[in-house]
Amino acid sequence: MNTPTTPDMLSTLDVGRHTYHYYSLPKAAQAFGDISRLPVTLKVLLENQLRFADDASVSNDDLQALVDWQKEAKSTREIGYRPARVLMQDFTGVPGVVDLASMRAAVAKLGEDPSRINPLSPVDLVIDHSVMVDKFGNPSAFRDNVAIEMERNRERYEFLRWGQDAFDNFRVVPPGTGICHQVNLEYLGKTVWTKEVDGKTFAFPDTLVGTDSHTTMINGLGVLGWGVGGIEAEAAMLGQPVSMLIPEVVGFKLTGKLREGITATDLVLTVTQMLRERGVVGKFVEFYGDGLQDLPVADRATIANMSPEYGATCGFFPVDDETLKYLRLTGRDDDQVALVEAYCKDQGLWREPGAEPIFSDTLQLDMGDVEASLAGPKRPQDRVALSDMKRTFETLLNGDNKDLSSTEKGKWLSEGGQTAVGVEKSYEGLDFTGTDSQDVDLNGEAFKLNHGAVVIAAITSCTNTSNPSVMMAAGLLARNARNKGLGTKPWVKTSLAPGSKVVTDYLAAGGVQDDLDALGFNLVGYGCTTCIGNSGPLLEPIEKAIEQGDLTVASVLSGNRNFEGRVHPLTKTNWLASPPLVVAYALAGNVRLDLTQEPLGIGSDGKPVYLQDIWPSQAEIAEAVEKVNTNMFRKEYAEVFDGDDVWQSIDVPQSEVYQWSDQSTYIQHPPFFEGMGRTPAPVEDVHGARILAMFGDSVTTDHISPAGAIKPDSPAGRYLQERGVKPVDFNSYGSRRGNHEVMMRGTFANVRIKNEMLDGVEGGFTRHVPSGEQMAIYDAAMKYQEENTPLVIIAGKEYGTGSSRDWAAKGTRLLGVRAVLAESYERIHRSNLIGMGVVPLQFPNGENRETLGITGDETISIDGLTALTPGGRVNVTIASDKGEKKIEALCRIDTANELEYYRHGGILHYVLRKMIGSA
């Protein structure tokens, strides 16, 4: 807390038996101007600036700029934002703790006290990204998967247990508890935070940054938070402000109500499509309108969760009665709920009916217009109406395959279109593809696998498993399907991975867990599974048929991410859908059906069963949701940090500085601080750089950052096998994020990435210039390092879209890349590149790799890095045997703080030097 730079900004608030001190926004309005129509998100930022005002890091000009934002609904002012806390998941959290441990080692090497390296803000790390769907479709799947998880990840968990003991302000939620965003929503989030300072209790908005882009889910609870790179989060936990320009705020007005049969998932896919089309990258989105009065927090959280998918920094919902209702339901105590109501009303953070804040831009949606939808096949913003799914998939196959009309399907059914195993097991269905079908024998049952086959149906991910209405709808649909005699097709890998243990409590209380189990949706774990590529292997006969027939098959998941190569290497099309639709497609077995018109299968009475026959009514769903009660939340979160016996039995080494082991293939001492002095070396221009790879538009951090399975013949696979790790024990890239040797070998190694330097080649390959030899990108990078050749990456629009993956930047730096030259950037990845000392450059308007005729054979020189200013320009020379081309590129180091980080070689170098007093 700082002393405010303007007098009389402090006030007190009596709530019940408690007195709270706080920095008053009404008093700030008296000093700086009316803020009644300022968006609530900017009021939260204003309070943050007011609380940390010190005439140095925060000045009166910063406060005035936030108030004056209303004049033009935009600003060019840079501010330093200090969130109350930091949230991590284990994929991004392990490398964060590795960096902290490495910083301690560096500080000790410089002769300073390593215990000075500690989080200064509260940090919660939830282990939720490590469980994989190895076992499924049986009652022991959860127990077996947890046992496998603990065995696979013991080294990582030992390291996290060390960190939990070694660092202050650092808590770990053990595996098998839930997804970090749902734990945050149901337990960690407070809406209004408190802190004891000099014997006084201060109240202020609950704010955070997280190392997962879906940190925005907490926006549904009126908590301002968003995802940042692990690098930036580490700086925030070490006391550095998050440097940001005061954002534009787009208002999204919601009116009306959802129709019968329409889910919150359908709503969020519609919102995602609308906002992505409007263009909100780098902007705040704030929802308003009287439609919010009937939109529960669970639905709001579903919308807020997918902020990264529509490109916004956050998707915020102001506090109102629905917020209080959710806080009570989830077991927050009465004093906390009373504080939230009193504080938000006093500060003008409460949503008032009819409120019309000033926004940079607005959109409006009548929720009554939303229709049943999915999104895919490879981008979450590409919404497809349920009725258009069949046509969309046929278009993907270029219309070359047989497309039977509804009339033909009816004729097929009337003629007894079922397999020899009986009507109740109509596995074969329609042979949509003729000669492309593959015969499969699985556990003694024969069927054909076709294009469009649903080989994965997963109820997974934080987006939807936080929402009782869609989860109960899935259970009720499963019950109705069983009553009709329908079953899941045998080629479908089914799984249920809820976001918290509360979900299984209420599914059991609602009497629908048994129905889900009967269709193969047994509990497989509490965590991010299929949505992040932890889908596990398909059954061997299925994988073999897909590969032999080169079949274009599908996954259907209730997640938020479906980028190429993410869910499973063999599922070329991946479709986001509501949990009940996931169940429906498991029953249908193929996405080449119009489920609004055509049957899911044949019932036990020999008649076709349609989706509308088994879809539960809103009244049925509402009755089931009434089973959710406060005691469930209190029971499951009573010992949230304890873990099971296996977790508690892990040996924890006691030391301030971590004892690295050369034998570990999970945790290695990264080289980021090797040779680091107390002062930074001068910045140098880049001359004679080679192009490591050249990419098109929308290359995501899923393409760049190692994720999913490790191929045995890849550089990372070879590295592990050289150290005695068998392919069966590779685990995933995500689980090995604490080992830079694995991660740098997997950077740009996605099986679907397309390097335009090569013709018709998919995967992490490039051409080494000037030899012309094709090789893995990692191998080429190492060859260039031996030749002392700096590297650059060339890319198109929206470079780095996707999750807040720090290794997309870390791996880029370790491969020797000095700069990226792209047409535009995703916010987090741009920041992460700077945080690792890689300069992001932007082509001038109208120019790109195509207009300049770049082939990848050129050398690149960059002049002007030594005299950079925020938002400045540098001269880029592109030379080839045909001559030289010069452009003036925009340097996307946007703020003074970012420039300081770059000059120090990265944000962690800057923070470390500052903590020991040399920066």
N, C-alpha and C positions, 0 to 999 in steps of 0.2 A: 504494500500500500504506500502511496506517496501523498505528500501534502499537496492539495490542489493549488493550481496557480491563480485561481480566482477565489475570493473570500466566500464564506458561508455556503459552500456546496454540500456540506455534510448535513444529514438529517437523521432522525431516529424514528423507528416504527415499532409500536407496541402490538404484539400479536399474542394473545393469551397471556401466559406468564412470562413471556420473553420480550426483551428489548433488543432490537437490531439497529445497527448503524449502517448507513448506506449513502452513496453519492447520488444526489437528487437530480433527476432529469428535469422536473419542473423548475428547479432553481437554475439549472443550466439554461433553460429556455428564457428565463428572465435576463440572463447575462448575454446570451448569444442570439436570441431570436426564437420565434414561434417554431415548435417542432411537432405540432399536433397532427400534421399530415405527412410527416416523415415516415417512411416504411419502418415497420417494427424491427427488421433486421438492422437497419442503420441506427435505430435508437439503441440497440444492444451494443453496436460498435461505439456509439457516442458515450455510453456509460463506461465502456472499457477504457476509452481515451481519457475520460474525466477522472477515473479512478487512478490512472497511472500518470496523470499530468505532472510534469516536473520541470518544464521549460527546457528540457534537453531531449529526451526520447519522445516526449509528447509536449507540444506547445499549445498555446491558445489559438494559434493559426490552424492547427489540426482540428481543434474543436469547432472553430468557426467554419472551416471547410465542410465539415459534416452537416452543419446546419444549413449552410448556403447551397448544399447539393440540390435542395428543392428548387432553386432558381432555374436550372437547366436539366435537372434529373441526371446529371453525370458530373464527374470531377476528374481532374488530372492529379489530384493530391495523393501523395504516398503517405501511408500511416504505418505504425508498428503496432500490431494487434497481439495481445498476450492472453491466450486462452487459459481457463482455470485448470485444465487437466489434459492428459494425453491418453488415448486408447490405442492398444496394439493387438494384433493377432499374431500367432506364432510364426507364420511364414515371413512376415515383415518384422516381427518382434525379435526373433532370434538374431538376425544380422544387426539389428539395433543394439542388442545387448552385447554382441560381438564387438561392435564399434566402441561401445562404452568401455568394455574390457581392454580393447586395444588402446584407447585413449589413456586409461590408467597405466598401461605398460609404457606408453610414450612419455607420460608425465614422470614416471619413476626413472626412466632413462635420462630425462633432463635434470634429474636430481631434486624433483619436487615431490610433495606428499600426494600419493595416488588417491587417497581417500577424499581429496578435494573434488574428484569427479563423481558427482551424484546427480540424479534428477532433482531439480529444484521445484518442479511441479508434480503433483500426484500422477502416477502412471499405473494403469491397469493393463495387463497382458492376459488375454484369454486364449488358451490353447484350443483352437477349433478347426485348424486347416490341415491336420495330419491324419485324420481317420480316412481310410479308403474303403470302398465297397468291394472287399475281397470276397466276403460271404454275403449271400442275399437269399431271400425267399424262404427262410426257415426260422423257427423260433430261437435258434442259438446264434443267429447272425450278429446281433449286437455284442454279445459276450465274446464271440470269436474275433470280431473286428477290433474290439478294444484290446484284447490280448495281443493281437498282431501289431496293433499300433504301438503299444508299450514296448514290445520287443524291438520293433524297427527303430524307434525313436529314443531309446534309452539314453544314448549319448547326449542328444539335444535336451532331454528333460533333466538330466544331471546338470547340464550347463545352466538351464533356467532356474533350477533349484539353488545353484550357487549364486546366481544373480539376485534371486529373491532375498537371500541372506546378506549378500555383500553390499547391496545398494539401498540407500534410504529412499522413501517415497515410491517404492516399487512393489506392486502386488501381482501375483500370478493366480489366475483361475485355472485349475487343473483340467486335463482332458476329460472328455465324457460329460461335460456340464452343459455346453450350449455354444451357439454362435455368438461372437463378440457383440454384434449389433443388437441381437435380441437380449442378451444379458445386460447390455447397456440400457436398452429401452425398458426392460422389466425390473431392473434392480439398481444399476450404477447411476443412472441419470436422476437428477434432483429437480430440474427446471430452474430452481433458485438455489445457488450454492452459498455456503457460509464458511467463514474462516475466522479463527480467533487471532486477534492482533492486540497486543498490549492490554489484555484483559477485557477487550470489547469484542462482541460478535458482529462481524460485518456480513451483510447480505448483498449478493450481486448475481446477475444472470449466470446460470450454468452454461459454460461454453467449453469447447474442446476442439482439438484436431486429432485425427486418427491416421494410422498407417494403412488403412484400407479405404478406398474411395467411397465405399458404402457407409462410411461413418455418418453420412447425411441422413441415415434412417432416423437418427435421434431428433432431427428437425420436426418430426411428427409430434414430438412431445414439447414443442416450444423451446427446444434447446438448439442454439446456433452452433453448428459443428460441421466440419467437412474433412475430406481426405487430403492428406499431404504425403509427399514422399517420406520414406523412413528417414532420409537424411534431414529433411526439414523438421520432422517430428522430434528427432534427437536434439536438434538445436533448440526447439521450443521447450523441451523438458529440461534443457540446461540453461534456461532463462533468457534465451534470445527471442525477441519479438518476431512474429510472422510478418514479414514485409509485404505490403499489398497496396495496390491503388484502391481508393474508395470506389466500389464497384457500381456499375449500373444495376438497377433492380427492376426486374420484369414482374409485373403483377399478373397473376393468373386467377381470373374470377370464375368460381364454381357456383352454378345454380342448379336447381332441380334435384332429382333423386334418381338413383339407378333403377332400371326396370327389373321386373321379375326375370330371373335366370341370368342376370348380368352380375359379374363379380368385380371385386376391387382390382383384380389382375387385369381384367378387360379395361377398366378405367385407367390404370397406370400405363398400359400399352398405348392407349389413345393419347394420353397426356404426353407421353414420351415422343410419339410421332409428331404431335403438334409443336412441341417446343424445339425439337431437333430441326424441323422445317423452318421455324422462325429464326433460329440461330441464337443461342443463349450461352455459348462457350465463354467462360470467364465471368459470367454474370450471376448475380443472385436471382433466384425466383422466389416470390412470396405469394402464397395462396390467400385469397380473400373472397368475400362474397357470402351471402346468406345460405348458400348450399352447404357451408361448413357446419351449420348447426345440426345437421343430420349425418355428418360424416365422422364416425368414431376414430379414435386415435390409431387403432390397428390399421384402418384403411389409409389414414394420413401417412403412417409410417411406411406403408407399401409404396405410396407415391414418392415420399421423400427418399426412400432407399435408392430409387433409380435415377437420382439426380445425375450421376456420371453418365448414364445412358442417354439422357437428353442434353448432356453437355454442360449443365450449370454447376457452379461452385456449390450451391445448396438449393434445397427446395423446402422452404420454411413455412410452418403453420403457427400462427400466433396462439397464445394461451387463451383458453376459454373454459366453459363448463365441462366440455368433453375431456379436456386435459385433466381437470380435477377428478372427474369420474374414473379415468384410467389410473391415476395415481392411487386412488383409494382401492380400486380393484386389485392392483398389483402389490398391495401391502405396505405402501408408504405410510408412515405414521401420521396421525391427525395434525400434529404440530407442523410437520413439513407441508401438508396440503394447505393448512391455514396460512402459512407463510407465503406460499406460491400465490394464492389468491390475493392476499393483502398487498404484497410487494408489486405484483404485476399491475394491479389496478392503480396503485399510487403512482407508479412510474410511467403509466400510459402504455404499457406493454400488453394490455388485455384487449382481445378482439371485441370491438363494439359492433352491434348490428348496423348494417348500412354504411359502415366506414368505407371511405374512398381515398386511400393515401395517394400521394403523388408517386408515379412510377415512370421509369424510362420508356416503357412500352407495356402494352396490356394485351392479353388474350382472354377469351371467354369460352366456356364450355357448359352447355346444358347437359347434366349427367344423364338425363333421360334419353339422349341421343346415342349413348355408348352402346356398341354391339359386341357380341362375343368375338374374341380375337385371339390370335397367336402372334408371335413375332419371329421372323427368320428369313432365310435359312442361316444367316451368319452375322446379322447385326440386330441388336435389340430395338433399334428405332424403326425397323422395317415391319410395321404392323400388317398383318394379313387377316382379314375377316374370316371367321370359321367357315363361312359358306364359300370362300374363295380358295381354300387350302388345296383342294384337288387340282384346280386349274393352275394355281401357282406352281405346284410341284411338276405338273406336266410341262409347263413352260421351262422349268429348270432342265428338263430332259430334252429340250428343243423340239418337243412335239413329235419325236421319232417313234415313241412307244404307243402301244394300243391304249386307247382311252374309251372305255365302255360307257355308254350313256346309262342313265337311270333306268330306262326302259329295258336295255339289255341286261342290266343287273337284276331287274325284277324277273325277267324270263329265266335267268340262271337260277334264281332262288326257287321259282315255281317248279323247275325241273329237278330240284333236289341237289343244289350245289353244296355238297358237303363231302368230307373225306370218308374213307372206309371205317375210320375209328368211331364214327357216330355223330349224330346231329349235335349233341351237347359239346362236342369238341371239333367244331368247324374250323380247323386250323388252316387248311389250305387257302380258303377264301377264293378270290378271283385271281386268275393268272393274268395280271395286268400287262406283263411284259413278254409273254410268249417265250421265245428261245432264250431270253436272258435269265430265266428262273434257274435256281440252283437247288438240287435235291439235297435234303438234310435229313439225317437220322440222328435223333437226340433221345437218349434214354429209351430206345425202342420205339419211338414214335416218328413216323415219316411225314415230312411236309416239304413244301417248296418255299424258298426264300426269294423275294422279288425286290425290284427297285421300290423304294418308298417304305420298306419294312421298318417298323418301329422296333429297334433292337435295344433301346434304353428308354424306360419310362421312370422318371425320378421325381419324387416329391422331396425337394431339397431347397436349400438356400434361405438366407435371412429374409429375402423379399416377401415371401408368402407364408413361410412357416411361423411367422410372428402373428398371423392373422387368424383368429379362431373361426371366423365365418367361412373362409375358403377351406380351412382344414376340416371343419365339420362337414362342409359340403362334399368334400372328397370322400369322407367316411360314409355319409348317407348315400352317395351315388354307388359306392361299393356294396352297401347293403342291398340297395334296390337291384343292382346287377345280379347279385347272388340269388335274390328271390326269383329273378327271371331265368336263372339257370345259365348265366353267362360266366365265362372264365377268361383269364388272361391267356393270350397266345403264347406258345412255348418258347418262341424266339425272343421274347421281350425280357430284358433284365430289369426287374422292378426293385425299387428301394424307397424307404421312408427315412429321411434324415432330418428330424425337426431341429429348430433353433434353440429349444430349451426343453428341460424335463417336464415342464408344465404342460407341454403339448400332449405328451403321452398320457399324462394324468387326465386331461379333459377328454381325450379321445376314448379312454377307457370308461370314464364317467358317463360319456354319451352313448356307450354301448356299441361303438363302431370300430374299435381297434380289431376285434375279431374278424370283422368283414374285410377290413384292409388286409389283414394277415392271410385270409383265405384267397385273396387275389395276388398274393406274393409281395404285398407292400408291408413286409415286416420291418420293424425297427432295425436299422443297420448301424446307427451311430448318431451322436449329437454333434453336428459340425458341418462345415462346408465340404460337401463331397463332390457330386457330379458337376456342380456349377463351376468348380475350379479345376476340373480335370482329374479328380480323385474318384473317378467312376469305376476304377478297377477293370480287370479284363472281362471280355465277353466269353461265353462258353466256347471252347475250342472249335466245335463243329460250325458254330455261327461265324466266327472269325474266318475260318477256312473258306466257307461258302462266299462270304463278302469279297474276300481277296481273289478267289478263283473266278467269280463272276463279275468282278469289278463293279459290284453293286453300289448304287447310290442309296444308302440307307439313312435312317433318321433317329435322332434322339428327341424326346419330348420331356422337358423338365420345367419345374416351377421356379426356375432361377432368374437371374438377371443378366447373365452373360452367355453368349452363344457364338463367340468369335471363332474363326477357322482354327481347327486343330486343338481347341481348348477342351471340349468335353471328352472326346475320344478320337484317336487317330483315324478310326475307320468310319466314323459318322460324318459324312460330308455335309449333311444338312442337320441343323439343330434348331429346335423350335421352343420358344418360351411360351408357357401356357399356365393357366390356373391349375391348382391341385386337382379339382374334379375333372378337368379336361385331360390331365396326365393319366388319370385312371381310365377315362373313356378311350384314349388312344392305346392304352395297354390292352383293352378289350378288343378294339378294332384291329390292332396289329399292323396297320398301314396308314400312312398319311395321304394316300391317294384315294381317299373317300371323302365325299361331302357329308359330314356328319349331321348337317341340318336336314338332309333329304334321304340319306341312305342308311341302311341298318348297320349296327355294330356287329351283329352276329345273329345266330339262330338260338332262340330260347329253348327251355326244356319242353315247351309245348309244341315245338316244331315250327313256331312262327317267328318271323323276323322281329328283332328288338331294336328300336330306334332310341337315339339319345334323349329325345323328349319324353320317352317312356320311363326313364330312370332318373331324370334330373330332379333333384329335390326342390321343393318350393321354398320361397323366402320364409314362410311361416315355420316350416320344418327346420330350416337352418337356425332361425332365431330361437326356437325352442331348445335346440341342441346347444347353442351358445350360452344359454342360461345356466348350463351345467358348470361353466367356468366360474370359479369362486376364489376369493382372496386367500383362503387357507392353502390352496394349491401353491400359490406363489410364495407364501411364507414358509411352507414346508421345504420347498426345493431350494430356496435361497438362504435357509438358516445356516448352512455350513458350506457356503459356496466356495470358500478358499481352502477347504480341508483336503479334498481329494479322497480317493479310495486307498485301500491298504497298500497297493503296489506303489502308488505315488508317494505315500508317506514313508515307504521303506527305502526310497532312493538315497544312496549315500551322498552327502553334501560336503565337498571339500571346503575347509575354513581358511580363507586367505583373502586379503584385500586385492591382490593382483592375481588374475587367473593363471593357472599352471597349464599352458598349452601342451598338447600331445601331438607329436609328429605322426603318430599312428592313427589318429582319428580321421575318419573320412566324412565326418559331419561338421566338426568345429575346427577351424584353422585360423592362425593369426594372420589377418589380412595385411597387405603391404602398404596400405594407404599412408602410414606415417613414417615409413622408412626414410631415413636421412633428413627428417624434418628438423629445421633449426628454430630458434626462438623468433626469428624474423623471416618473412617470406622472401623468396627469390624474385627478381624482377620478371614481369610478364614479357614474353617474347612473341614476335610475329611468327607466322607459319610459312615456310617456304618449301616448295618441292614435295608437297603432300600427295599421296596417292588416294584414290577412291577405293575404300574397302568394299562398299556395296552401294547400289542405287535402287531406290524403292519408289513405288507409285503413291497414290493417295491412300489415306486411312490405314497406314501401317500402325498397328496398335502395340501397346506394351506387351500384349500377349505374343505378338510376333517377335518382339525384341528380347524380352526377358525370359529366361528359362522357366518353363512351367510344364506340369504334366509328367508323362513317362520319359525315362532316359533310354534311348535306343542303344543296344549293345555295341553297334558299329560306329556310334558317334564319338567325337573326341572325349566327351564326358564319360561315356560308357567304357571306352578304352582305358581312361585314367583309373576308373574304379576297378576294372578287372586286373589291371597291373598291380593293384594293391590288395588283391585277393578277394574282392567283393564279387559274388556271383550275380548274374543278371536278375535272378529271382529276388535278390536282396537289395536291388538298386534303390528301392523306394522311389520317391519323386524328386524332381528338381526343387520343388518348394520346400521339401523336408531337409534339403541339403544347402539351404541358403546361407548357412553359417560357414560354408567351405568355399572360398573364392576360387579355388582351383576347379571345382565342378562348375561353378556358376559362370565363370568367364568362358569356359569351353562350351557352355550351352547358350551363350548370348548370340542372338540372331539364328538359332538352330531350329526354330519352329518348322514343322514338316510342311506347312502351307505357305511359308514366306516366299515371295518371288523377287529375286534379285534381277533387275532389268539388264545387268551386265551379261546375263546368260539367257539364251533362247530356250524357252519351253522347259526350264528346270525349276522344280519346286524344292524347297528345303534350304538349309543353311549353307549354301555354297557360293563361291565367288570365283573370279578369275584373277590370278596373281599377275600383275603387270610389272615389268615388261615380258616375263617368261611366257605368258599366255596360258599357263597351266590352270586347270580347274581343280579346286580343292575346297575343303571345309573352310568357312570364314575364320574360325579360330586358327587353323593351321596357316592360313594366309597371313593373318595378323602377326603371328609369331615369326613368320619368315620376314615380314616387313620390319619387325623390331630388330631382328638380327642385322638387317640392312640399314638400321638407323633411319627409317623412313616414316615420317609422321603420316597420319591417316585422317580422312574426312568421310562423312556419310552424306550422300545426296538423297533428297526425298521430296515428295509432293505435298499435298494438303493434309492437314490434321495429323501431323506426325506425332506419334506417342499417345494417341487416343486410347483410353482404357483405364485399367486399375492403376493405383498409385504405387507402381513397382519401382523400388529404389534400385534393384539390380538391373533394370533397363538402362540406368545411367551408370551405375558402378561397373557393370560389365563392359559398357561402351568405353569407359575410361581405361580399364585394365587392358583392353585390346589395343590401346595406343591411339585412339581417336581423339584429336585435338578440337575438332569443330564439326557441327552438323549444319548443312545448308538445306533448308526446306522452304516450302511455300507458306506453311503455317504450322502452329504447334498446339498441342493440348497443354493446358495450364500447368498441370502437375509435372509432366515430363520435362517441359521447358525449365521449370524451377529446379528439378532434380539434376539436369545436365549442368546447370550453373553450380549447384551444390557439390558436384564432383569435379569442377574445374574444366568442364567442356563448354565451349562457347556456342550458343545457338544463334545461327545467322538465318536471315530470311531473304529470299529472292526479292528484288524490287518488283513493284506492281507490273504485271504484264510479262514478266520473265519467269522461266522455269527450265528444268532440265531439257524439255523437249524443244522449246523455242531457241535455246542455246545450242542444241544439237549435241549434248553431252552423251558420250558413249560409255564412259568409265575408264577409258585409256588415258585420260588427261592427267596432268599434274595441276595441283591447286596451290596458290599462294595467297596469303591473307595479310594485308598491311593495315596498320592502324590499331592493333590490339594494345599496343603500348601506351596509347593516348586515348583510351576509351572514355566515353561519358555515357550515362544511362540513356538508352534509346538512340545512341549515336550510330554512325555508319562507318563501314570499313570497306577498303578496296580489295576486291577478289579478282585474281587473274587466273583464267582457265586456259592452260596451254596444252597444245598437242602438236603433232608433226604438221598439221595444217595451218598453224598459226596461233595467235592469242586472242582471247576475248576478255574484256574487262567489264565488271559490273560493280555497282556500289550497293552492297548488301546492308540491310538493316540489322544491327546487333540487338538481339532480343534480351539483353541484360537491361531490364526495364527500370530498376530502382538503384539508388545509391548503395543500399545494403547489399543487393545482389552483386554489384560491382566490387564491393569490399570482399565478399566471399570469393569471387573469382580471382582477385589479386592475391589472396592467401592460398590459392590452390584448391579451395573447397570450403564449404561451410564448417565442417568439423575441425579443420585446421585453424580457422579463424576463432572458433569457440574455445578450442584448447589453448591457443595462445592468449586469449582474453582471460581465461580462468587462471592462468599462471602469471598474468600481469605483463605480458610482452606484446599485446596487441592494442 
